[in-house]
């Protein structure tokens, strides 16, 4: 992602439960832990291509309904399966995935694809789930992430990134030589995976000779590395000669979530279709990012709610789009220093269909209805714009398309003014019918921002659907009968017309339906109101019967389709239906509940019984259904027994900095010394003349960052200005002697390079410092994360910690010896000196087996206090809390990172900037939901403290003073 060009956006999702279903694909179900260690079984190969209107698989056109997912923002392989299953269940047949170079490479030539970075496992899971993958390896990805996906070590290159500069191309080729072979062996074309497309670069708009040469270089590299699927882009059509399918990004609502009820116009994107290619919306708005100090992601979810999704995505279908990818389907967490600060903070919830804590939203339900429809109605893969009569109500707009081969028509109706919230009624000309609905006293209703996509002249399995004013959700042949599910808003009129050669038998199983038979035309007209569930069985003479399910929105949301090798299954009741399989006449279902539910199953394959998560579900095939239990109650521990310790020894004049890096590169920027993440300490030595009145500091800490300064142990203040003058208090200087200026640069991560102008190379940390009133030079040393690019904690990787004393000595880790620390309670009202202090506590969890309880930490404190806090759980930095800036106050901690059956450690590094000191507010453990589930979330590796790695802690007195180190050269 995710910043489109103007004018499409700024530069820079009353139902009981959400249910889902898993449609197992035809990709094969053999699990493989890692293709690096175990070869895939031989499977049939496939061809992936495209025609003028759609992507094709084995020559068959396919509508792509895709959602963006970033594995590196969810550090739990078991949770990868959870989210991908939820996406598949929610109507997505594909997922688009950025592969983050920065996440895998701490230094040149060093790459890690193990543990939470096991891309082979990720792609194996996608195959098992049955979801296609659009691979996006960059090299540049943007994604509101550190450096736009460029590793820290790349930032010191002289050559311009995203160009043909030799040093940059050599580095980019190094990355692609590592990631491409993994992607290549997971291509659908090899019969070994699900990758159906490969994006070259990302949002690259350099329409120059060098720009085209750069893209061509990446194309040639991909093909040389064995990439055989179509090569795609999202570069606004600039590289149609180099790429197979050029895509387009669109964010019509923009990214200002402060006015969530204000809609922007919905664009007609049909003009973006390239000759000979399908209309591919590589990124279409599925939410919005939120900046430091923003209104929060609940507002972003409101800005892009289900009404917006329905109107915008149906509008795209009316524009002829057959490939849509929604950014994001699941955002996740920018844990550690993943977040690029000009756009986002730690949460990357994005207001997406699936929340950061992996829970489903109303947006998810809307997306699911549309996704099911798109995958059911094959004629949508080839349509042409149709000119028809306008609605009789001039406040409404209609857009029509028609399949030229079979005549299937689609009509999208909504208000002309997207902000119009009135309730309007109308009649339409549909197909051969001049005024629909035909029943006297009824009308088509558009209420507020509702949008409707209506089908006409559609060969629906063995039925001929002439039209319906209800929207189709899904249909299929279930053994000896057809089944179709249509829906509309509660209380609104519905009219469906089917055509038969002879009058069929009509049985109304439930609800109220008026039926009208016209022998001259063969039309069976059904009129009804959308109210709960209406069921109609239609049996034509000598033909396949139809079970017609007519539902209101809320009831439709309780239905979920699953596809198995033995045929489709339609089920309702539980919150989430994950998998379906047949064995010996038993239909085996797995899924989740968040409360007691009743399971109903419609299937075409003979089944003698049903099981739910391995247990009998007697009655599921009957009209009565079978009861499913909800989750058991959960009691969480109160976080107490806190340990406290103040640590800012680097600010003291006697601290030993001899082992720190000397600033000998004509720059103070931390990246030039191999420190690419988090806080950086600087210590500068000078001989004072006594005439110095201030320190002039130049620093770049990133949005949300700060820097703090001390002179000879006396605190001078803090700032986030590019240049700041720190006045020197009387009596602080030591004329004729060594004076020590200490600066803690509390940085956020690196900017992105969206405009391809090397903006990602903006420095972090001090960039210069001088004395006001004296020409005396300052000699500098600096220190960042322990080991720099040579990681001491490769499991958590290069973006987990910075250069705080406590981070360098392992205070964030489980097992750190904090027995001598002071015991405190929260909230802590102490008034200590500005600087760094640590809080640690432990707690045990033993959540009920078979339950998924998303958990997180929530902060409450007086916003007048100026501090930031690094939040560590079991050694993993779950997020950065900035008390006086916000908006984030709660930090979801993913399972695996959090031990749901074991011992947990919370460590909080508090950087205080003012006289309110280092008293931390209340911190609590919060449950965001409670669900039964068949999934098991295993702990991820979380190495603890080791004296051999982090060195034994010094005595308390030494922490404050230390011994004097050698003075660096100036």
N, C-alpha and C positions, 0 to 999 in steps of 0.2 A: 504494500500500500504506500500510500493511500491518499495522496493529495492530487486531485485532478486539476487540470488547467482551467482557468476562468473561461466561460462564466459558469461552469458546472459546479463549482464549489470553491471553498477557501483553499489558498495555496498551502500553503505549508508543506421486544418484539413485545360472566355470571354463570362459568362452567365449573362442574364439580372438580374434576381432576384432569391433569394433562396426561394423556395416554400416548404411547408410541408403539411402533411395530418395526420389526426387522425383516426386510426382504432379502433373503440370502441370494446372492448373485450366482452367476454361472462361472465364477472364477476358480472354483475348487475350494476345499475346506481343509487341506492338510496344513497343520501348523508347522512352522519352522522357526526355531529360536533365532537363528541368524544365518543368512545366506553366505556370510563370510566363512562360516565354519561347517555348514551342512548344505549340500547342493539340493536344489529343488527337484522334485520328481518330474519326469518328462510329461508335458501336457501339450495339447494342441495349440499351435500358433494361430495368431489372428492377424488380420489386416486392419489398420486404422488409417483412415483418410478423411476426405471431405468432398462434398460436391458444392454446388452453388448456394445451397441453403442450409446444410447441416453437416455435422461431423458424422462419419460413417464407421461402423465396425463390421467387418466382413461384408462390406457393401451395403449394409442396412443403415439408413439414417437414424440418428438417435438425438432426442432432445437432452441437453445437458443442463441439469439443475444442481448447481454446485455451491458449496459453502466453504469459506476460508477457515483453516485451522492451523495453528502453529504449535507443533510438538514441543518446541523449546520454551514455550510459556506454560507448559504443563509437565513438570519434571517427575512424572510417574508413568512408566509404560503401561501399568494396569489401568490407569485413568485414560490413557490413549484409547484403549478398547472401549471404555465407557462412552467417551465423547463420540467416537466414530460410530458406535452402535446407535447412539441417540440421533446422530445426523442421518444415518441410513433409515432409521425408524421414522424420522421426521420428514421424509419425502425427498431427501437428497440422494441422487445416484452418483454424485462425484464430490470430491473435496479437493480444494486447491491448497497447496502447501508450499510455503517459503522454506528453503533450506539455508540456515543462517551460518555463513562462513565464520563470523565472529564467535559463534557458540562452540565451534569445533577446533579452532586454531589459536593457541596462546602465543605462538611464536613461529617465524618462518620455518617451514618444513615439518612442523609438529601438528598432527591431526589426531583427534580422538573421536571414535565412533563406538564407544562402549557405554554401558549403563544407560543413563538418561539421554545419551547421544547416539544410541543404537538405531540408526536409520533403517538398517535391514529389518529389525524387529518391527519398527513402525510400519513399514510397507508390507511385511508379512501379515500384521494385524489388519491392515486395510483389505488385504486379499481375503482373509478369513471372514471379515465382516461383509465383504461383497460390495465394496464401494470403489469407484474409479478414482484415479488420482491425476491431477494436473500438477506436474512438478515445476517448481519455480526456484532454481538454484542461484539466481543472480547472474554474475557475481554480486551485483548491488540489488538490495531488496527494499530499501526504505523502511516500511513496516513500523514506523515510530519506535525503532530500536536503536541501540547504541551504534553510532556511526553508519546507520542505514544498513547494517550487516557487514560492514568492513571491519576486519580485526584491528585491534589497537596498533599492532606493529606496522600496519599498512600506512598509518597516518603520517609517518616520517619520510615517506618516499618523496623524491623530488619531482618525478613525473606526475602529470595530471591524471587523476583517476578517471575512469570511464572514458578513456581515449586510447589511442594507439601508442601512447608512451611506452617504450620498451620495458621499463622496470615495472610498470603497472600490469602490462600484458603478461609478463613472466609470472607475477604473483597470481593473477587471475587464472592463468593456465594451471598453476600449481593446485589451486583449489578445485578447479573443474576436473583435473586429472584424478582427484580423490573422490569427489562426489559423483561424477558422471558414471563411472563403472558400476556403482551401486544402483543408480537409477536405471542404467541400461539393463541390468539383469532382472529388474522388476517391471519391465515393460509388458504390456498386453501382447505386443507383437512377438514376444519371445515365448508366450504361453506360460510365463513364470511369474506374472504379476498383474497389476491393474493400472499402471501408468498409461494414459491415453494421449497425453500432450506434454510438451516440454517448453516452458517459456524462456525466451532468450532475453536477458537483461530485464529491466523493470522501469516503466515510466521514463523512457529515455527519449528526449525531444530534440536532440542535436541533429538537425537536418543539414548537415555539412558533409563535405567529402570525407573528413576524418570520422564523423559520426557513422556514415555508411560503411566505411572500412572497418570500424570497430565492431559493428553488428555482424558484418560478414565474417570477421575473424572468429566471433563467438559461434556463429552458425557452423563454420568449418570445424571448429573444435568439437562441438557437440556431435557432428556426424562422424568425425574421426574417433570419438570415444564410444561409438556404437549406439547412439541415439537414433532410432528409426521411426518413432512416432512423429506426428506433425509438430513442427516448431511454430510456436505462437508468440505473440507480443501484446503489449498494452501501451503502444506508442502513438496512438491517435492516427494510425494509418500511414506513418512516415516510412515504414520499411516493408511494404508489400512485395517488393522485388526480392528481398532477402528471406522473408518468412513465409510459411505456408498459410497461416491464418493470423492476420493482424487484429488486435482487440482494442477495446475502447473502455475507459474508466469513466464512471459518472456518479457523482454524489450530489444530487439535486437539492438536498436539505442542508448541505454544507456542514459545518462543524461547530456552530455556535448553539450549544444546548441551553443557553440562558433564556431563550424564547421558544420553549418546546411545542407551543400550540400554533406557531406560525409555520405555514407550509409555503414552499417555493413551487413554481410551475413545474409540471412533469414534462420532460422533454420528449419530443418525437425523435428517436434515434435511428429511424430507418435510413436517413441520409448517411449514416456512418458505415453502412454495409459496403464492403469492397467487392468489386466484380470477381465472380468466380469463387467467392468465399461466403461462409455463413456469417450472420451478424453475431459477433462474439462480444459480450459485455464481460470483459476479463475481471473487472471489479465494479460491482454496482452496490449502492449503499445498503448495508445491512445494519448500520448503527453509526456511531460517530465517536471519535476520540475526544477526550476531555483534558484540558491543560491544568497545570498547577493553578490553584485558586479558582478553578471552574466550578460549575454548579453541581457536578457529580453525575454518575452514570445513570441513575434513575431518570434524570431529566433527558439524557441522551436516548434512553429507551422510549421515553414518551415522545420525543421528537421524531423517532423512526418507528412508531408503534405498529400494531397489526393493521390499522387502517391505512397507514402509509405503505406498508409492504404490499397489501392487496392492490391498492390503487396503482402504485408504481410498477410492480412486477407484471400486473395484467396489462398496463400501458406498454411495457416492453414487448410483451407477446404481440400486442397490436401493432408494434413497430416491426415485427418479423424476427425478433431475437429468438434463436434456437439454442444458444449457448449463454447461460447466465451464471455468473459466480458472485455470490453475495459476501461482502466483506464487512463484518465477520459473522460466521455462524457460531463460533466459540472463540472468545478473545483470550482468556486466561490471565496470567500474572506475569508482569515484567519483574520477576524476582531478581535479587542482586542488583546489578547495575545495568540491566537490559534496557531500561526505559530511556529513550532519547528525550531530553528535557524540554525541548522547544515545543513538544506536542503533548506529552503524557507524564503521568507519575507512575507509581508501582502497579496500580490496577490497570489491566487492559481489558476490562469487562466489555467495553465498547458499546454497551447498550444492546448486545447481541441477543439472538434468539435463545441461546443457552448462556446462562449467567456464568460469571467467573467461578462461582462455587459449584458449577456443573448442574444447576437446577434449570428446569424448563419454564418458559414464560408464555404469555399469550401470543407473543410474536411467533413462537415455535409452532403453535397450533395453526395459525394462519398460513405460515410457510408450508406446513405439512399438507394442508388441503390443496394448495396450489401445486406442490411438488408431485403429489399423487395424480392430480389431473394431467399435468404435463407428461408424465410417464405413461398414462393410460391412453391419451389421444394421439395416436401416431401421426395423423395428418398435420399436426402442428409443425412438423419438420419441414413442410414445404407449403408456404402460403404466399399469396400475392395480395396487394392492397386492392380493396373493392370499394367502389363508389356507390353509396346508397342514400336513401332519403334520410334527412335529419329527424330526430325525435320530434313529436308534436309539441313537447315542452321545450321552449327555447333556452331554458336554464341548463339543459343537459347536453352533453357531448357524447357522440358515439363514434367509434372507430372500428372498421370492419376489414377482415381479410378472408380469403377463400383459397382452398387448395385446388389448383387447376386440374389435378388428375381425377379427383373423386367428388369435387364440389362441396366438401365440408366447409361450413362457414363459421367464423367466430365473430362475435360482436361484443365490444367492450363499451359499457355505458357508465358515465359518472357525471358529476357537475362540471361545467366549463370552468368555473372559479373553484380552484382547489381548496380555498378557505370557506366556501359556502357550506354552512351547516344546516341548511333548511331541509325539510322533508318534501320531496317532489315526486309526483307520479307522472307517468307517460304511457303511451302506446308506441310500438315500433313496427315497421315493416321488416319481417324476417322471412327469408326465402321467398316462397310463393304466397305468403300470407301478408296482406296489406296492413293489418292492424292486430298486433299481438300485445297483450292477451286478448283472446276472442270472447271469453265469457263476459256477458254483461255485468257491470258493477264491479269489475276487477281491474287492476292496473299493475304495471311494473313500478315498484317504489325504489327510489334512491334516497336514502336517509343520510343526510350529512355527508361525510367523506367516504361513504360506501362506494365501491366499484363492483360491477358485475361483468363476468365473462360468460356469455351465452353461446351455446352451440346450436347449429342448425344443419339439416341435411347430412347427418352423421350416421355412417354404418357402424353401430355400436354392437360389436360382436355379431350375434344373429338377429339383432333388432335394427329397425330403421327409425332413428330418432329424427323427427321432422324439426322439432325445436323444443326447448324448455326455457321457461323464465326462472327456473332454479339452476344453480350452478352445479356442474358435475364435479364430484370429488374423485371417484374411481369407479371402474367397472371391469368385468372380466367374466370368463366362462368357468364356472365352478362345477365341474363334472357334467351332469345332465342338464344344468340350467345356467342361464346368465344371471348375473347380479349387478345392479347399478345403484350407487349411492349418490343422491343429489341433495342439495341443501340451500337454505336461504335464511334471511334474518327472521327471528321469532315474530310471529303475527302477520307477516307479509303474505300476500297472495302468491300462489305458485300455479303454473300451468305447463303441462307436459303433453306433447302430441307424438304418438308413435303410429307408424303406418303398417298395416297388415293386408294380406291378400283376402283373408276372410275374417269375419268377426271373431275375436278371441274371447275365451272365458276370462272374466275378471273377478278376482276374489280380494276384497279388502280385509286384510288380516287384522289390522289395527288402525285407528284413526278414522277420519272422515274424508271421503273422496267422492266427488261428483264425476261420473263417467258419461261421455257423449260419444256415440258411434255414428260415423258418417259413411254409409255404404257406398256412396258415389266415389269418394276419394280413398276409402279404406283407412281413414284417420280415426284413431282412438284418442280422445282428448280427456285428460284427467285434470280436474281442478280441486284445489285444496289450500289449506293454510299451513304455513310452517309452524308446527307446534309440537315439540317433542319428536317422536318417531311415528311416521305413518308407513305401513307396509302394505304393498299391493302385489299379488301374484297374478301374472298375466300368462295365459296358456293359449297360444295360437294353435289352430288345428294343424297337426302334422309338422310342427316346428318346435324349436327350442323355447321352453318357457322362460319367463323373466321374473325375478324377484326384485321389485323396485322399492328401494328404501328412500323415503322422503323425510328429511330431517331439518330441524333448525340448526343454526350454527353450533350451539352448545352441544347438541346431541351428536352432530356429525363429528365433533372433536373427540367423542368417545369411541370412534371406530378407527381401526388400524389394519392396514393390509400387509400381509406377509406373502412372499412368493417362495415356494419350495419346488424342488424337482418334480414333485407329484402334483403340483398345481397350487393355485392361490388359496389363501386363508384370510377370512375377514373376522376380526375379533374385537370385542369391546369389553371394558370393565376396569382392568388394572391401570396404574399410572403409566407404566412403560412395558411394552412387549418387545423383548430383545431378539429371541431366536425361535424358530419353528422347524421341526423335523419330524418325519414319519419313521416308524420302526415297528414291524409286526402288528400293524393295524392301530398303533398307538400314536396319537398326535402329541408330540413333546414340545411344550412351550416353556420359555423362561422369560422372566421379566421382574418388574419392581411394583411395589405399591407404596403409597404414602398414607393410606388409610384403608379400612375395610372396603372391599369392592366385590362386585359380582361379575364373573367371567362368562361371556357368551361367545360361541364360536360358530361361524358359518364356513363350511368347507365343502369342496366338491369331491374330494377323495374319501372313499369309505374309511371311517375310523371307528373302532369299537370303543375307544376310551381316549381321555385326554389327561396328560400330567402337567402340573405346574411346578416348575423348579424341582422336578424329580418326584413329586408327590401326586397321588391320584386327585383329579379334579372332576369327580363324578357330577354329571348334570350339565357340564359345559356345552354339550351338543344339544341339550334340550332347551325348551323355551324358558324354563325356570332359571337356567344358569347354575353356576356353582360359586359359593362364597369364598373369597380370598381374605386372609387376615392382613391387617395393617401392621406397621412396625410396633415393637414394644417401646415403652417409655425409656428415656435416657436421662440420667442425672450427671451433670458435669461437675468436676471439682472446681472449687474456688481457688484462684491463684493467690497463694500466700507464701509465707516463709521466704520472703525475698531477702537476698543478700546484696549489699551495696558496697561499692568501692570507687573512690575518686582516683582518676589517673590522668594527669597531664604532665608527666615528667619532662617532656620535650620542651615545655615552656620555661623550665628553670635554667638559669645560666650555667650550672655545673653539670648538666646532663652530658653524657658521653656520646658525641655524634661522630666519632672518628671512623666508624665503619660505614657511615652513610655515603651515598654517592656525591662526589664533588661536582658542582655545577660548572663543567669545563667545556660546554658546547656552544658558547655564545648565546645561550637561551636558557631560561628557567622552566620552560614547558615540560611537564612531567613525562609526556609520551616519549620525548627524546632520550629519556633515561630508563625506558622499559617499564614505566608505571602507568597503566592504562585504565584503572578503575578505582573509584572511591576516593577517600581522603588522602591528601599528601601533606607531609610535614616538611617545612623549610626552616633551617637555622642559619642565620647570617651573622658573621663576626665582623666587627669593625672597632677601630680605636677612636674613641670619642674625643672631640676637641673641646666639648662643653658648649659650643655655639649651636648645636643642633636643636631645632624647635619642633620638628615633625618628621614623620616618615611618610614619604610618598610611595604608595604601593599600586602597582598595576597587576590586575588579576582577571582571569576569565574562569569562572566556576560553573557556568551553565545555568539555565533558568532553574530557580529553586535552590541554587547553591549559595554558599556564604564563605567568607574567609575571616579568621580571627587572628589578632596580633598581640604579642607580648614583647616588652622590652625589659631585659634583665629580670624576668619573672613578673613584671607589673603588666596587668592587662590594659591594652590600649583601646580595645573595642572590636567591632565587627562591621562588615559591609558586604554588599553584593554589587557595588558600583565597579565599573571597569577601572576607574582610578579613584583612590581615596587617600586623603591626608589624615594620618593618625597623629594627633598632637602628643608631645612628649611631656608627661607630668613633671613638675619640679622635683628634683632630687632623684630622678630615675637614672640619669646618666652617670657614668663613671669616667670622668675626663682622664685621658692619658692611659686608660686601661682597656682591656678587651671587654666589649659590650656585645650582648647577644640579642639579636632580633629573631623571635620565633613566630612563624606564621603557620597556622593550620588552615589549609585550603580544603574545605568540605565540598568537594565537587559533585555535580551530577554527571551523567554520562555525556557522550559526544553527540554533536549535531549530526544530522543526516546530510546527504549530498543530492537532494532532490533536483536541484538545478544543474547538476554536473559542473559545479564551479569550485570544487574542492572545499566546500564549506564544512565538510566533516573534519577537516584539518584544523579547525579553530582550536587553539591550545586550551589545555586545562591546567589550572594552578596559577602560580605567580608567573608573570611575564616580564616583570621588571620591578625594581625598587631602588630608591635613592633617599638621601638624607637632605632635609631642608635646613639650610644654614651651614652646611659643611660639604666639602668636596670629597670627603673621605669615602673610599670605595668599600663595598660590602662583599665579603667572600662567603659563598653559599654552599651548603650541603642540603641534600633532600632525601627523603625516604618515603616510599609507598608500600604497596603490599609486599609481605615477606616473600623473597625470592624473585619478585618481578615477573618476568616472562618465564622463568624456570619455576614452575608451579610446585609449591609444597603441598597443595591439596588438589591434585588433578581430578578427583572425583567430583568436587563441586565446581572446579574449573576457574577460568580467569576473571569471571565477573562477579564473584561472590564476596570478596573482601577488598578493603583498601588498606591504608597505612596507619590507622590508629594503633597506639601502643597495645591496647587490648587485643586488637585483631592480629598484630604481629606476634603476640604471646599466647594466642589461643583462648582468650577469655570468652569467645563466642561459642566454644565447642562443648559438647557433652564431656563430662569427666574432668573439667578444669578444676584444680584444687582451690576452691573458694572458701574453705573452712574458716580462715582467719578474717574473712570479710565481716562487716557490720550487718547485723540483722535489722531489717526495717519493714514497715508496713506501707502499703499504697492506699490512698494517695500519700505521698511523702512531702511534707511541707518545709523541708530543710532549705536553708538559704546559704548555699555554698558558693564558692567562687566560680566565675565562668570557666568553661573548659569541658573536659570529657569525664563522664562518670559511667559506671556500669551497674546494671541491675540483673540479677540472675535468680531464677527459681526453677524447681522441677515439679512435675506432676505425673501421675500414672493414669492411664486410660485402659479400660477393658470394655469396649463397646460391645453390645450384643452381636454375636456372630450372625452373619446373614443380613446385617443392616449397614447401610451407608448413611453416615451422619456427617455432612460437610461442616467443618469447624473453622474457626478463625479467631484472631485476637482483636479486641476492640479497645480503643483509647478514649478516655474522657478527661479533659483538663481545661483549665482557664486559658482562653485564647490570648490573653494578654502576656502570657509567658512565651519568651522567644527561645525555642530550642527545636532541634531535630533529633530523631531517634532512629537508629538502625535496629531493625527487629529481626532477631535470629531465633529460629526454631530448629533444635537439633543440629546447630551449626550452619543451617541454610538461612541466608538473608531473605526473609519473606517479604520485606518491603521497607520503604523509607517513609517515616511519619514526620511531617513538619507541622508542629502544633499551631503556629500562628498563620499558616498559609493554606493548608488543606488542598482539596476538600476531603481527602481520604482519611477516615478514622477507623475503619475496620479492614482487616487484612486476612483474607481467606488463606488457609494453609492446606495444601493438597495432601490427600492420603498418600502414604509412602514417605513423604517428607515429614509428616506427622505420624507417630506410631500410635495407631488406634488400639493396639493391644500391647502396651508396654510403657516404658519409662521415657519421659520427654523432658527436654531442657529448653527453657526460654532465656535468652540473654538479650539485653537491650543496652545499646551504647547510646548514651544521651549526650549531645553536644549543646551545651548551654551558652547563650550569648550575652546574658545580662545579669543584673543583680538579683533577679528572682532565683538564680542559682540552679542547682541540679536536682530539685525536688520533682520527681516524676508523678504524674497523675495516676488515675485508676486504670488498670489493665485487666481485662476479663476475657475468659474463654467463652465463645459464643457458638451455638449451633444454629446453622442457617436452614436446616431441614432434617428430615428423618425418613428413611425409606428402607423397605425390605429390598434385597437384591441377591441375585445368584453370583455376582462378581465378588472376587476376593482381591483386596488391595494389599499387596505385599510392601514391606518396608523397602525403601531404596537405601543404598549404602550411605552411611553417614559416619565417617571416621571421627573418633573422639580425640581428645587432647593427648598429646604425647610430649613428654619432657625432651625426648631426643630431637623432636622437630621444632618445638616452640620455645625451648629452654625453660628451666624452672623459674618461677616468678621471683623477683627481687624482694627484699624486705620492704616494709611500708615506707620507711624513711628514705630508702634509696629510690623508691618510685617517685618521690617528690624532688629529690635533689640530684642523685646520681653522682658520678665522678666526672671531673672536667676532661673533655676530650681534646684531641689535637685541633689546632685552629687550621681551617682549610686555606689554601692559597687564594689570593685575591687577584 
